[in-house]
Amino acid sequence: MSLISLKKALKEQKLTYGANVTIKNIKRGVVKEVFLASNTPKKIKDDLKYYSKIADITVSELKQNGEELAIICKKNFLVSVVSY
């Protein structure tokens, strides 16, 4: 289900890539949902889950790794965190 949400967001929303930018945007209150690749480092996952829980934001852990997520998002770099 979360992959479907990501594909829908790709068409409709402006996405943000990267853990640091996503955490800053969570603190500012502009993030609605966060998508994590399967190979995202544990510390980054823990940090994002912590801030998302405080802000009551959905975190979706995808089965795809960073390489596959980059292909889905049509980026030429590895993607481990995507948010909108």
Secondary structure, DSSP 8 states (H G I E B T S, - for coil): -HHHHHHHHHHHS--EESHHHHHHHHHHT--SEEEE-TT--HHHHHHHHHHHHHHT-EEEE-SS-HHHHHHHTT-SS--SEEE-
